[in-house]
Amino acid sequence: MFEARQTMASTSAGDGTPQGAAAGAATGGRGAGGGEWSWFAPPEEERVAPPSSPGARAASPPAPGPYVANPDYGRFDPGSDAVLIRRTLEEIEPISQAVTSYFYALLFVEHPRLRELFPASMDAQRDRLFRALLTAARLIDDERVLVEYLSHLGRGHRKYGTRPEHYPAVGECLIAALTRYAVRTWSEEAEAAWVRAYTAISQIMIDAAAEDERRAPAWWHAEVVSHEMRTADIAVITVRPDQPYPFLAGQYAAVETPWWPKVWRNYSLACAPRTDGLLVFHVKAVPAGWVSGALVHRARPGDVLRLGPPAGTMTVDHSRDSGLLCLGGSTGIAPIKALVEEVARYGRARPVEVFYGARSSHDLYDLDTMREMERRHPWLSVRPVVSEGPSDGLTGRLPDAVRRCGPWHAYDGYLSGPPGMIRSGVDALVGAGIPSDRIRHDSLDDLAVAGS
Ligand SMILES: NC(=O)C1=CN([C@@H]2O[C@H](COP(=O)(O)OP(=O)(O)OC[C@H]3O[C@@H](n4cnc5c(N)ncnc54)[C@H](O)[C@@H]3O)[C@@H](O)[C@H]2O)C=CC1
């Protein structure tokens, strides 16, 4: 039923074992591009040779090029197919857990070898397929954004060991699950629309992965070189990647620890690219957070992590002169710090206003460093905001504090922190006159799992 062009060069270990298994084992406020919801493995979403071709060198972070219509998108009819697909999705949304459970059960029974691409516990995995489908369905009329989203998804899937031949298996199990559960809206036409859409979706992902494989590894190994506890549950961790890791200030990386194989979580990079190639992460251990707990309480210098490719569009647009209004809540200060370093590095002074929020003064674990940067850069202002207890600076919730200052209409907005803060922060900035296309943050769906 499904055909996938075998365009992705094989990354198998030679015995048919997916690469990830053999080795031992991701918008800024702009919709697609920032999120990574894996179809094959847990979430968390590039540029050197794949481990299978060690000679290739690092390329630059991708620059946006002119958009060229994607031939795979043309395989289905975004008009009538989109209507049928959305109808099915609406029907199964309330029973999505049953649909995804059935889907994975079928996939692992019919294709047992695919099980090794997934982590032992599927808890965090179950709704990801459905979220990816919902996102694809939401974007289906917008070829450019959809292709960008799926390409990002396809590239991000390389670190799971996904290969082109896996896609038809997933497609068949998906159709079987929909046939069983979408009883009201399913029909021959609906099935044909889903087959066309899935074929186009998977081909776009496969092609993007193949293209990426020519210039970037599927993942990087990175050795912990320093681990500093800043509070009882926040650590600043510096790592050295085994190959150059080209990224842009403000981006994030998926991280896998040796203690939870195949469980990936996103963390923002807390620095701009450095000459020594080191990367810094700020990690808060959250309750039931497997990866964050391991990174904060278990990781030590010498431990080796795996990193997925950099992702995210919360980056500095150097073509603009406007100031940067940055809201960093708790460990959300990490990418904001990277943005400040980037503005300093670029050498063209632009006003940068940082509001750094936390529950208590004690939780402002990076305030001294931010203050030190403020002393060095006259264009930078840092204002701490504390929501509970005494404060040397502003009080209340971060978005409220920002609302009380201003005016901000001449600024571009950057937000990083808990999803609730981002939501109300966006409202505050739009209310202060910043158009939404000048506000950047990471995908809220990604943040829901980030840091856990
Ligand atoms: N790229 C990004 O967006 C990053 C996001 N994070 C996220 O930051 C979060 C840190 O969590 P915590 O330390 O528990 O934050 P927290 O609960 O201590 O809150 C931090 C700040 O956000 C404000 N805030 C929290 N909820 C709010 C709401 N509903 N409305 C308005 N303001 C709100 C608080 O007033 C405080 O100033 C994690 O969820 C993590 O995933 C962390 C790093 C990067």
Ligand as a Chemical Component Dictionary entry (heavy atoms), coordinates in Angstrom:
data_LIG
# 
_chem_comp.id                   LIG 
_chem_comp.type                 NON-POLYMER 
_chem_comp.pdbx_formal_charge   0 
_chem_comp.three_letter_code    LIG 
# 
loop_
_chem_comp_atom.comp_id 
_chem_comp_atom.atom_id 
_chem_comp_atom.alt_atom_id 
_chem_comp_atom.type_symbol 
_chem_comp_atom.charge 
_chem_comp_atom.model_Cartn_x 
_chem_comp_atom.model_Cartn_y 
_chem_comp_atom.model_Cartn_z 
_chem_comp_atom.pdbx_ordinal 
LIG N1  N1  N 0 13.430 27.431 25.598 1  
LIG C1  C1  C 0 12.594 27.521 26.599 2  
LIG O1  O1  O 0 11.489 28.051 26.486 3  
LIG C2  C2  C 0 12.981 26.964 27.914 4  
LIG C3  C3  C 0 11.995 26.598 28.787 5  
LIG N2  N2  N 0 12.319 26.108 29.998 6  
LIG C4  C4  C 0 11.208 25.729 30.851 7  
LIG O2  O2  O 0 11.221 26.595 31.965 8  
LIG C5  C5  C 0 10.507 25.958 32.983 9  
LIG C6  C6  C 0 11.133 26.248 34.299 10 
LIG O3  O3  O 0 10.211 25.839 35.261 11 
LIG P1  P1  P 0 10.129 26.358 36.733 12 
LIG O4  O4  O 0 11.520 26.492 37.265 13 
LIG O5  O5  O 0 9.230  25.456 37.465 14 
LIG O6  O6  O 0 9.465  27.822 36.544 15 
LIG P2  P2  P 0 8.751  28.672 37.659 16 
LIG O7  O7  O 0 7.440  28.113 37.983 17 
LIG O8  O8  O 0 9.726  28.897 38.757 18 
LIG O9  O9  O 0 8.470  30.043 36.881 19 
LIG C7  C7  C 0 9.477  30.842 36.318 20 
LIG C8  C8  C 0 8.888  32.210 36.025 21 
LIG O10 O10 O 0 7.751  32.095 35.186 22 
LIG C9  C9  C 0 6.629  32.765 35.763 23 
LIG N3  N3  N 0 5.440  31.940 35.541 24 
LIG C10 C10 C 0 5.302  30.623 35.808 25 
LIG N4  N4  N 0 4.074  30.204 35.446 26 
LIG C11 C11 C 0 3.443  31.280 34.939 27 
LIG C12 C12 C 0 2.133  31.495 34.389 28 
LIG N5  N5  N 0 1.246  30.499 34.273 29 
LIG N6  N6  N 0 1.818  32.735 33.954 30 
LIG C13 C13 C 0 2.689  33.750 34.065 31 
LIG N7  N7  N 0 3.938  33.614 34.565 32 
LIG C14 C14 C 0 4.301  32.388 35.004 33 
LIG C15 C15 C 0 6.937  32.881 37.227 34 
LIG O11 O11 O 0 6.335  34.051 37.734 35 
LIG C16 C16 C 0 8.437  33.000 37.241 36 
LIG O12 O12 O 0 8.830  34.336 37.040 37 
LIG C17 C17 C 0 10.412 24.484 32.646 38 
LIG O13 O13 O 0 9.082  24.233 32.282 39 
LIG C18 C18 C 0 11.316 24.350 31.428 40 
LIG O14 O14 O 0 10.840 23.387 30.534 41 
LIG C19 C19 C 0 13.595 25.980 30.431 42 
LIG C20 C20 C 0 14.622 26.333 29.584 43 
LIG C21 C21 C 0 14.399 26.803 28.239 44 
# 
loop_
_chem_comp_bond.comp_id 
_chem_comp_bond.atom_id_1 
_chem_comp_bond.atom_id_2 
_chem_comp_bond.value_order 
_chem_comp_bond.pdbx_ordinal 
LIG N1  C1  SING 1  
LIG C1  O1  DOUB 2  
LIG C1  C2  SING 3  
LIG C2  C3  DOUB 4  
LIG C2  C21 SING 5  
LIG C3  N2  SING 6  
LIG N2  C4  SING 7  
LIG N2  C19 SING 8  
LIG C4  O2  SING 9  
LIG C4  C18 SING 10 
LIG O2  C5  SING 11 
LIG C5  C6  SING 12 
LIG C5  C17 SING 13 
LIG C6  O3  SING 14 
LIG O3  P1  SING 15 
LIG P1  O4  DOUB 16 
LIG P1  O5  SING 17 
LIG P1  O6  SING 18 
LIG O6  P2  SING 19 
LIG P2  O7  DOUB 20 
LIG P2  O8  SING 21 
LIG P2  O9  SING 22 
LIG O9  C7  SING 23 
LIG C7  C8  SING 24 
LIG C8  O10 SING 25 
LIG C8  C16 SING 26 
LIG O10 C9  SING 27 
LIG C9  N3  SING 28 
LIG C9  C15 SING 29 
LIG N3  C10 SING 30 
LIG N3  C14 SING 31 
LIG C10 N4  DOUB 32 
LIG N4  C11 SING 33 
LIG C11 C12 SING 34 
LIG C11 C14 DOUB 35 
LIG C12 N5  SING 36 
LIG C12 N6  DOUB 37 
LIG N6  C13 SING 38 
LIG C13 N7  DOUB 39 
LIG N7  C14 SING 40 
LIG C15 O11 SING 41 
LIG C15 C16 SING 42 
LIG C16 O12 SING 43 
LIG C17 O13 SING 44 
LIG C17 C18 SING 45 
LIG C18 O14 SING 46 
LIG C19 C20 DOUB 47 
LIG C20 C21 SING 48 
# 
